[in-house]
Structure formats: structure tokens, C-alpha cells
Amino acid sequence: MIWWQAGRPAVADPPVVEDLGQVDPQTAELITRTVAEVHAHPRDADRRGKLAMIYHANALLDSARPCYEQAIALDRRNPRWWYHLGHVRADLGNMEGAIEAVAEAIEVADPDELSAALHWRPGLWLMRLGRNTEAEAAFRQAIRAKPDDPSGWTGLARALMGRGAYQEAADLLESKVIARRPDYGYAHHLLGTTYQRLGRAEEGRRELARSTDSTPILNDPWHDEVRAYAAGFGPTIQRARRFFDLGRPDLALAVLNGLRESHPTNPDLLNNIAEAHFAMNQPARAREVLQIAVDRNPRHFATHLNLSLAHEQTDDMRLALRHADEAIVLNPTSGSAYLQKGRLFALAQNYESAVEQLEKAVHYGVVKPDVLIMLGTMQGLLDRWQDAAETLTRVTERDPGNIDGLVALARARGELGDLGAGWSLLEQASKMSPGDPRLNAAAARLRELVQTPAPRQ
């Protein structure tokens, strides 16, 4: 045995965190247990890599970096360790080293292991170094690896914008991203920026108004493996939020349920669980979870607001209104609470009360186009056409391409006797959306008003 032992290189001890008392208790327990596994199997690269990922997921980067390097020393052919090392290097500010590590990952990976992230991720780092030409090549590689993933396309658009190719970037965003994912706010943000640089100011404002959620969607399955090791309450919630962002509430629910044993009545956890049930069209399940939260936390604002929604969706309007009122008592400057109460009155066709609540919602900062259109429409139902016109003008100023806003404002202008402005607005909407059936009712009403043009205030 002596000659065999002598022929094998020594294996370094795994890096350890000196003061685990400063770490979340669940994280500390996981680290301690995994360090013991590594000591018991010092030549096992997978266990060493697991420890590195735990450090990485919990932001202990100074321990994660040497641990990944040790895993690579034991198994240089595993592309994941190279890729994760690249991430850590980038997070520590070493962009050149990060790019080199991912290049090694690409070199050793089997072709069927390669994901688009192995190309677009270094593309982002190259852009931070000002190397746009190389970044563009990396993004094109990502697109070839997975053409349906928006990460490569939006990265390429940014690289094109970086060298001033705004028209090419705009064409790409329109045809390859927004045409496939019209609700992708980040793509609208990029497109709006390109339009502005091309001198298309009005179109730019319209696209930027549509970019309410300007967070890029970055599909990175290998990095998700790291996130899975985030321990403790906060990191686990963040991991669940990641699944919400990806449109997978079922996976978010699975992650969140793992916290229920240790945090059975935590209102933030239970509200996140309820959100998953809402997204999966399970309002009764959401109501059950939220009832647990409110029983133990009767002054939790978000729980009352979500319970109002749950009761609305399960057809108990009395309790829905009660919890909306409770939310307002707890936070009397919350626009979202007044919005919910206004919606409930609108569903009950109590338009006077609905308008009163919606006006409060707008006063306290809820100025999304759909809310303003709802308010303007109900002001019109009450023959408050001047108020409706003022409300709906805010929509078209914020979002000039909003067809519903243009049509509703056209009707309001007509009711006020300004038929010319009404027809002009409908013509503008028709140019943006030829043949749109939403224009028909407003056009018919304007034709009626030609016969009775007296203004209605």
C-alpha cells in the first residue's frame, strides 16, 4: 500500500468558513455536514463541487472559488465546475478569468451538454469589458445553440446597440423576440431605446411605456443548480421567485412548501404560496393558506389584500369587501387596496362607489393604463365625460399606442361635442391596428352624436 499511496498527489483540505456564527443557521448546518462528507471522501470531485456550490449559492465567494478549483483538480473534464468557477470569478470582479474558465467549460463539454448560457453569459462579461465584437460572436453562438431562448437574441441586440447598429437591433428585437413574446418588458425597453436613437421618438415612448417589467429573462439551467443550494428563509424565497419569473408556479410552490414545516405561520411565506395557487388557478387553495396567515397575523396588510382577491374569485363578495376594507385600515395610503375595493364595486355595478375608490387608487400612485381606462370608462357611465376625458388623456400621454385608451378617449371627446377630435383619435387607432373590432362601437356612437351634437358634461 505504501507505493500506491506515494504515487497519488496529496489532496488539499476543503476551504472552511472561519465564523459560521455569522451565517444563517440552516446554511451553517448544511456547510458543516458537507465539509464532513468531503473529509470522508477527499478524492470525490462531486462532493467537493457540491460544497463549492453551497458556498457559491450563499454568497461565500472567497470559499467557493478555491473549492471549485479543487473540484477541477480532481476532475478537469466536468464542465460545470469550470462554468461555476467562471461565475464566481466574475462576481469577484475578474472578468478575464471568468471568460477563460467558461472557455474551458465549452472545451471539455460534450456537445449535448452545451446550453445557450455557456455562450451568452461570457457575452455579457465581454460587453462589460467593452469587447462588443467578441460579445456579438458569443451571442450568435448562443442563438445557434438554442434559437427559441430570448437570452441570446436580447444579448445580440445589446451588442449591436453597443456598436451603433440601431436599425439592425430594432429589426432583430421586433422579429425574433417581441413577435414571439409580446409581453416581454425588457425587449420593449431595448426596442424603445433603439427607436429613440433612430429618431423615432413617439414610437420609442410607446415601447418604453410597455416595458413595465424591464428585467431580462436569463435561462441558465446550470446556474439554477447552484441556486438550489441557497439555504435559509430568504434565499429559498428568492429561488421560488425565480420560478415565478420563469412562469413555473408549480416549481415555485414545491420550493416554498419546503419551508412550511419550519415557518408554518410566516405571512410572507404563506402569501407567496397563495400567489402560486392563484397562478395555477386554485383560488380556494390560496384562500385556505391565507386564512392561516390572517388568523396568526391579523394586522398583515398583504394577507388581507390577497384574501380579498381569493374571496372574490371564490364568489364571496361580502368577505372580499371586508378584507379590502381591512387592508385600507392597515395602510390608508395604499393605492392597490383602493384599486381592489374599486374593482369589487365595479363588479357589483355600483359605479359611483367604484369611481370614488378608483380615484383614490390613482391619487395614491396606481396609474397603470388599464386602471385609468377602467376609471375613465366608469366616469363615462356616470355621464362625467369631462373627468373621463382628463383621465383617458393620461393614458394616451403615457402610452400613445394604447388602442383601448384611444378608443375610450375618442368616445369621451365625442360626448363632449368635439367630434373632430373623436374621429381623429379613431383614425389614429385604425392606422395602428387596421380592422380592429374595438373601434366599431365608438365609431357607431360618434355617428349617432352627429345627429345630437350637444355637449354632455
N, C-alpha and C positions, 0 to 999 in steps of 0.2 A: 504493500500500500504506500510505502514511503516514496518510491519512484513516481507513482501515479499522482500523488499529492503535489510533488515538486514540479511536475510538468504543467500544472494548471496555474494561470495567473491569479493573484490574490484579488478578492472582490472587496470593494470599499464598503464601509458601513453606510447605511442609508442616512441621508440628512435628517435631522430632527429639529423640531421647533423647541427652543430653549424654555419658553414660558407658555405652556399650554393653558395656564390660568387666564390668559388674555384672549383665548379662543372660545367660541361657542361650545358649551358642554357636549353637545352631540357630536360636533366636529372633533373635539379633543378625544372623545371615546373612539371614534372611527379611526383617527390617526394612530392612537396607541395600539389598537387591535391590529391595524395593517402593518405597522412597524414590526410588531412581534412576528407576523407572518413572514415578513421579509427576512428577519433574522433566522427564522426556522428554515427558510428556503433561499439562501443568499444568492444562488445562481439562477433563480427563476425570474426571467425578464418580465413576464406578465405581472407578477406580484409587485415588482419594482415599479413598473409602469402604472399600476393601479395606485400605488402610493403617490406617485408624481401627479396623477390626475386629481387625487383628493386635495393635495396641496394647491394645485392649479385652480380647481373649482372654488376653493375657499380663500383665494387671493393671497396665498402664502408663496409668492413667486420666487423668493430667494431660496426656498427649499425645493420648489418644483423644478427649477432649471437644472441643478446638479442631479436630481433624481431621474429626470428624463435622460440626461447624458449617461447615467449609469445603466439605464434600461437599454439604451442604444449600444453601449459597450458589450452588453450581454447578447443582444440580438439586433445587429445592424440592418437586417432585412425587413424589419417591421416598419412600414411607412408611417404608422400612426405616431410612433414615438418621435420621429423626425418632425412630423406636422405639428404636434403639440409643442415640441421644443421651439418651433418657429413662432407659434403664438406667444409663448412666454417671453421669448427674446423681444418680440415686437412690443409687448406690454411693458417691458423694461427699457424700451427706447432704442434697442439695437435692430433697426430695420434691415440693414445689410445682412446681419447674421440670421434674421428671420427668413429673408428671401433665400439665402443659401440652404437653410435647413429644409424648407419646403421643396427646393430643387432636388435635394437628396430623397425626400419622400416620393417625388414623382419618378425618380430614377429607379428606386427599388420596388415600387408598387407593381403588382400585376395589372394589366390593362383593365380588367373587370373591377378592380378596386378603386380606380380613379374616379373621384367625384369632381363636379364643376368647381367646388370650393378650393381644390388644390391649385386652381388657376386664378379664379377671381380674387381670392384672398391676397396672394402676393401682388396682384394687380393694384389693389388698394394701397399696399405698402409702397409700391413703386411710384404711385401718384404722390404720396406724401414726400417722397424724395425728389419730386419734380421730373421723374423719368417717364413722361407720358407716352412716348413711342413704345417703350417696353411694356408699359401698362396696357396699352391698346392691344398688343400682341397677346398678352396674358388673358385679357377678357375675351378675345376671339377664340382662344383655346377653350375657355370655359363654355362658350356658346356651342362649340363643336362637341364638347363632352355631354352637354345637356341643353338642347335648344329651347326647351319649354321653361327653363328656370329663369326668372326675371333678373337674377343677380348679375349674370354675365352681361345682359343687354343694358341694364342701367349703369353698370360699371363702364361699359364701352361708350355709352353716351357721355358720361362724365369725362372720359379720356378725350373724346372728340371735342367736347366743350373746352377742355384744357388747352387744346392747340388751335382754338378758334373756329373749328368746323361746325358752326351752329346749325346750319341748314341740314347737314348730314345727321347731326344728333337729333334734330327735331323729327326728321323723316323716320329715323330708327325708333324713336320713342312712340310715335304715332302708330306705326305699322306693326312693331314687334312686341310692344309692352301694353300700351293703352287699349289697342284693338282686342287684346286677349284678356286684359284685366282692367276694365274701365273704372273700377273703384280703387285703384292703386294710387293713393295720395302722393307718394314720393315721386312716382313717374309724372304726375301732373305738376308737381313742384319743379322738377327738372325741365319739363316742357315749357312751363310758364317762363322760366329763366331764359331758355333759348329764344323764345318768341320776343322777349324784351330786348335781347341782344341783337335780334334781327330787325328791330324797329317796329315790331307788331305789338304795340303797347296794349291795345284793347284785348287782343287775344291772350296776351301774357297775363293781364289782370284776371281774365276769366279762368285760366288754368290755375293760377296761384290761389284763387278763391276756392278751387276744388281740392286743394291739397291740404285738407284739414288734418290729415294724418300723414306727415311727411317723413315717417320713419321707413328706411329701406328694409325690404324683406330679404334676409340673407339666409338661404338654405344651406346649412353646414352640418351634415349628419355626424361627422367625426367630432366636431366641437360640442355637439349635443351630448355625446358620450361623456365629455368632461363635466358639463353642467349637471349631469345626473348624479355626480358625487357631491354636489353642494349640500351640505348638511345644515341642520338648524332651521328655524322657522322662516326667517327672511329669505335665505337662498332658495328654499323649497317653493315658497310663494312665487319668487322670480322665475323659477323653472316652469311652474304652471302657467304664468303669464306668457311665457314664450310659446307654449302650445296654443293659448288663446290667439296670439298673433298669427300663428300658422293655420288658424281655422280648425283646430283639433280639440274642441272642448272635451271630448271623451278622454283623451290622454291627459288633459289638464285635471279632469275630475279624478283620474286614477292617482295622480301625484298628490292632489290635495287631500284625498281620503286617507293617505298615509299619515297625515298629521292629526287626524281626529282623535286617535287614542290618547295622544299627549296633550292636545289642546281642544277638548271636546266642546267647549262653550266659547271659544275665542270668536268674537264677532267678525273680525276681518277675514278669518279663515272661512267661517260659515257663509259670509256674503260672497266670497269667491266661489265656494261650492254651489251656492244658489245661482250665480252667474252661469256656471257650466250647465246646470239644469235648464235654465232659461234658453241657452243657446242650443240645447238638444230638444227643445220643445217639450219640456217636462215641468210646467209651472206648478203643478201640485207638489212635486218633489221639492221644488225651490221653496214653496210656502212652508212645508214641513221643517226644512232646515232653518229657515229664517225665524220660525216660531220659537225654536230652541234658542236662537240668538237673542230674540227680544225678551224672552222670559228671564234670561240671566243678565241681560244688558239693556234694561228698558229705556235708557237715555242715549242709545246709539243711533245717530241720525240716519246713516246709510241703511241700517236694517229696516227702519220704518219706511223709508222711501222705497226700498226693494219689496217690502211686504205689501205696500200699496199696489205695486205693479203685479205682484203674484196674485193678490185677491182680484184685481181687475181681470187678469187672464183666466181666473177660475170663476168668473161671473158673480163675485160678491162685491157689488159696488159700494155697499154701505161700509164694509170694513176697509175697502180700498180708500174711500174718502177719509175715514177715521185715521188711517196711518199716514196719509198725506198731511192731514192737519197736525198730527204729532211731529212729523218731520219739520213743519214750518215753525212750530213752537220751539223745537230744539235749535233751529237755525233760521231765524226770521229773515235773513238776507240771502238765502239760497234760491237762486233762480230756478234750479232744477226741481225743487219742491213745488213752487208755484206752477211750473210747467205741468207737472203731473196732476195737480189739482185742476188746472185748466182743461187738460185733456179729459179728465173724468166728467167735468161739467159738459164739455162738448159732446161726449158720448151720450149723455143724458138729454141732449138738445136744450140745455139751459145756457143759451148763448150769452145772455147778459153776464152771468156769473163767470162763464168761461173767458170772456173778453177781459173782465176785471182781473182774473188770475194771470192770464197770459201777458197783460200789460205789465203786471208786477214782475213776471219772469223776465221780460225784455229789460225792464228797468234795472234788474239785478244781473244783467250781463248775458242772458241767453239770447243771442242774436243770430242763430243759425237760420239759413234761408227757409227751411221747412217750417220752423216755428213762426217766423214773420209772415209767411204765406198763410198759415193757419189763422193767425191773428187777423190779418187783413181780410181774409175771406169771411170770418165771423163778424168783423166790423161792418162789412158789406151786408150781411144778412140782417143786421140791425139798422140798415139804411144810414150808417155813419160813413158815407163814402169819402168825405174829406180825410177822415182819420185813416180809412183803408188806403187811400192813395198815398198818404205820407208813409205809412208802414211798408207798403209794397215798393215804393221808390227806394227804400233802404235795401231791399232785395236786389233790385236791378243795378244799384250802385256797387254793391259788394260782389255780385255775380252777374255780369251783363249777359251771359249766355244761358241764364236760368229760364227755360221755356215757361214753366208754371208761373214764375214771377212776372214775366212779360204779359202772359195772357190775363192773369188776375189784375194787373195794373191797367191793361187795356180796358177791361170791363169797368174798373173804377173811374177812369178818365171819361169813358162814355157816359156813365151815370151822372157825372158832374157837368155834362154838357159839352165837354171838349172831345167831340167825335173825331176830329182830325188827329189828335194825339192818340186816341184809341186805335184808329186804323193804322197809324204809323207804327205803333208798338206791335200790332198783329203782323204787319208786313215784315218787321224785323225778325219776329219769331219764325215766320214762314220761311225766310231765307236761311235761317239756321237749321230748321227742321221741316223741309218741304213735305206737304201732305200730312202733317202731324194732326191726328184727330182731336187733340186737346184744343185746337184753335176754333173748332166748329161752333161750340156753344157760345163763345164770346163773340164770334162774328155774327151769329144769328141775333144776339141781344143788341149789338150795335145797329144792325139793320132795323130792328124794332124801334130803337131810340131815334132813328132818323124821322120817324113819324111823330114822336113825342119828345122833342129835344129839350124840354125844360129841365134845368139842372136840379139834381136831388142832393140835398146837403145832409 
